[in-house]
Amino acid sequence: MSRRLFVALDLPKPVGWRLGQLIASPPRGVRSVRPVQVHLTLHFLGDVADSTHAVLTDALASVAHAPFALEIRGTGVFPARGRPTVLWAGVADSAPLTALHAAIGDALESCGVAIERRPYVPHVTLARLTPAVPRAWTTRFLDDTSGLHLDGIPIDRFLLYDSRRRDGVTEHAVEAEFPLCRRERDAGG
């Protein structure tokens, strides 16, 4: 048996609600992320065998990193060219986020979990878009939200999530939580 897993930062509820309010009266074809499921993915693992779960959580528990704050700025789409399929809020450059992403990647590789090799582009998915979404709506949304700026978002933990589809809806369940420590632990533990 396996689970579809990913490692992410859970954003504070007020941030999730604020981001959820950006998409008011969406047209047909816009599937907004529910505010309670707003997160920032660090690593998508895909299907992971249950037999790997204990080793995986032990490796993630070994990650040492100090708490930090994030800043969300502007919005965009993936792909950048052609018909967009994902609408997102951007994350400002952050050395602590980059370091945490790398440390978690090292921990995952140490227990044999493959990580994605594409450059990491931190973002918060706001909605998925089908071809039915008018381009004019997307352009207007991006123009209206280009000045989005939320700063001082506290990050004090990262989580391992299980992603499941039930009745056509994706649900994320927390598998494990890993607090960030005030000081990074030395390599010896």
C-alpha positions, 0 to 999 in steps of 0.5 A, a space after each residue: 500500500 502507498 500514500 500520495 505525500 508532500 511536504 509543505 508549510 501550513 500558512 496561518 489561517 488568516 493568511 489562508 482566508 485572505 488569499 481565499 478572498 482574492 477570487 470573488 465570483 469566479 467564472 466556470 472552470 476556476 477551482 479555487 483552493 479552499 482557505 483551510 487547505 492553503 499551503 506552500 509546498 516544499 517537496 512533492 513526493 508522489 506515491 510513497 510505500 507505507 513501508 518507507 513511512 517510518 524512515 521518512 518521518 525519522 529523516 524529516 524529524 532530523 531537519 534542523 532550522 530556525 523559525 522565520 517569516 515569509 512574504 507573499 507578493 503578487 500573483 501569477 500563472 503556470 505555465 507562463 506561456 500558453 493557456 494557464 492551468 494554475 493561478 498562484 500567489 508569489 513568495 518573495 525571495 527568502 534565504 531561510 526558505 531556500 535553506 529549509 527546502 534544501 535541508 528537507 531535500 537532503 533528508 528525503 534523499 538520505 532515506 531513498 526518496 527521489 526529489 524533483 530536480 526542476 528549480 524550486 519556484 515557491 508559490 501558493 496555489 490559489 486555483 486550478 483553471 480549465 480551458 473554459 476560463 476566459 483569458 480576459 478574466 485571468 488577465 483582469 485577476 492578475 492586474 487586480 492582484 499584482 500589488 498583493 503584499 502580505 509580510 511577516 508570515 510566521 513559519 515555525 513548523 513544516 508538515 508531511 501531508 497525505 493527499 487523497 481524492 474523495 468524491 472528486 475533491 482533493 483533501 489534505 491530511 496531516 501525517 506528521 508535524 515537524 517544529 522548527 527550533 529556535 536555534 539550529 541544532 549542530 550536525 552532531 544532534 
